[in-house]
Amino acid sequence: MEPSKVMDYARALFEAHGDKAEAEAAQKAATLEAQGEAAQADTWRKVQAAIKEMRAPHQG
C-alpha cells in the first residue's frame, strides 16, 4: 500500500476510534498474521506506526 494510503487509513481510524485506534490496528494486524496474511498484516502494522506517530507529542 502506498504511504499516502497508509496515512489516510491511519487518520480515519484515529478519527473514528480516538485513543483506541492504535490498539485496533495492532489487533487487526495480529488477526491477519494468525490467518497467514503476512502482507496485509504488515500494512496494518504500518497503519499502527502512523497512528503512534500522530499521537506523539509535537515539540517545537
Long-range contacts (C-beta under 8 A, 24 or more apart in sequence): 1-43, 1-46, 6-43, 6-46, 6-47, 6-50, 7-50, 9-47, 9-50, 10-47, 10-50, 10-51, 10-54, 11-54, 13-47, 13-51, 14-51, 14-54, 14-55, 19-55, 21-51, 22-48, 22-51, 22-52, 22-55, 25-51
